[in-house]
Amino acid sequence: MRPRDTQNRVLRSAPAVIVAVACIAFAPPLGVDGRLSHFEYALITLALVLVLALLHPRRVTQVPVPVFAVALLALMAASTLWSYSRMDTVRDVLTFAAIALAAVILVQISSVNTLAIGVALSGVILLGWALILMVIAPDVVFTAGGALLGPYGNRNGMAYALLQSVPAALGARLVFRLGPAIKAVVVLALCAGIVATTSKTSLLVLGLLLAVAFGVAAVRRSRLLGILFGAVALAAVAIGAANFGRILAAFGKGDTINGRTPIWDALWPLIGQRPLTGYGWSMAWPVQAPPSGDVRWKLHGVTVYHAHNELLNWLITTGIPGALLIVALYALVVWAGIRLFVDTTIVGIAWISLGALVLILRGLSDISETLPQGWFVLMILAAASVRYLPEALERPLPRWQAFNIRVREPAAAHGNHKQE
C-alpha cells in the first residue's frame, strides 16, 4: 500500500476516533471527570477537528449551517445580560459554540456513516472499560443489587452514555465482509449493557427506539408490513395512554415519576414571571437563581440543577423563544432525517432520525441536549440534516433552513454526496 493511500485511510478514519473520544469526554466517567472542564474538552476537540480539516483531502465550496442552531446559540449568549450567573453563562455558551463548530466541520469532512460509527464506538469503549473494571475492581462495577455502574459509578450515567450509541450502531454500516455480524454483536452488547444498568428511563427509551427501528425496517421491506406495524403502534399507544399509571408502576416510577412531577409543579409559576427571557442559560442552574432556590424551598431543601425535562428547562432558562427554537431545531432534524431515509441511499442516514428520537424521548424526563455530549450529537445530526438534503446538492438551502457559508473553490471537484 502506498504511503498516500495509508495517509488517506487514516484521515478518513480519524473523525470516527475523534467523535468517540469526544462523546466520552463530554460525559466523563469517574476516571476522567474533573481533570479538565467541559470548556477545555470543547476547545481540544475543536482544535483537533480544525487540524484534521486542514489535512483532509476533501474540499467543499459551501457549508450549510442550521439557522435554528445559530439562533439558539445567539439567544443563549444574549441571556448573559439577565443571567443570575453571568460568568457561568459566558463559559457554557462558549463551550456549546465550540462544540457546535466542531460538529459542523466534522460533517463537512466526513461521511455521516463514519460519524455514526464514532458514536457507536464510544459505547463499545465504555463496555470494554466496564469489562476491565470487572476484572481489576469488581466491587465498584455493580451496586449491591447487581446493577451495572461501569466506569461512571452511576447506573443512570452509564445507561445514558450507552443509549446514545444504540441508534448510531443501528444506523451505521460496516462495509466489509464481517461487518453485518460485528454490527449485530455491537447492537446486542449495547442493549445488554443498558439492561444490566436497570435504569428504568433508559430501558423505556431503548424499547421505544427498537420498536421504531423495527417499524422503519418493516416499511423498507414492504408497505403492507409498514401499515400493519403502524396500526399495532397506534393500538399500543392507545392502550399505554389508558394504562399510564400501571406502566409507571411496572417501571418502578410511581405517580410522581420518581419525584419529577413535584419539581415540574414548582417550576411552572416561574415561567409566568419571565416568559420571554427566562432566567439565563447555563448547563446547571446557579444555586442562587430562582429556579434552583424556589424548588429547594418548595421541596423542603431538595436542590435541583435542571428541570428534568428539556422543554421545561429551555422555558426556564431562555423563555418561550428558546423553547420554540429547540422545538424547531428538532423538527428540522426529524423532517430532514425522514426525507433523507426515504429519498436517498446515503449510507448510515437512518441515524439522523433515530438519534434525534433518543434525545427527544430522554428529554421528556431528564436533560439530553443540555448536556455537552447530547449537544454534540444533536449538532452533528442537525448539520448532517441540512448538508445532505437533496436540494442542498444543487443550490443553497432557503434562509429559514441554513446559512450557506461560501468556501474557496477547490482545485479539483469532489465526489457526489450520495456515494458516501
Protein Blocks (a to p, Z undefined) as FASTA:
>chain_A
ZZklmmmmmmmmmmmmmmmmmmmmmmccfklgokacfklmmmmmmmmmmmmmmmpmbdcf
bdcddfklmmmmmmmmmmmmmpcblklmmmmmmmmmmmmmmmmmmmmmpcfklmmmmmmm
mmmmmmmmmmmmmmmmmmlmpcfkopafbjnopaklmmmmmmmmmmmmmmpccdbfklmm
mmmmmmmmmmmmmmmnopaklmmmmmmmmmmmmmmmmmmmomklmmmmmmmmmmmmmmmm
mmmmmmmmmnonojnlnollmmmmmmmmmmmmmmmnonoiafbdcfkbmklmmmmmmnno
pacfbeoiaklmmmmmnojmlmmmmmmmmmmmmmmmmmmmmmmccehklmmmmmmmmmmm
mmmmmcfklpmklmmmmmmmmmmmmmmpmklmmoccdfkloccddddddfbdcddfklZZ
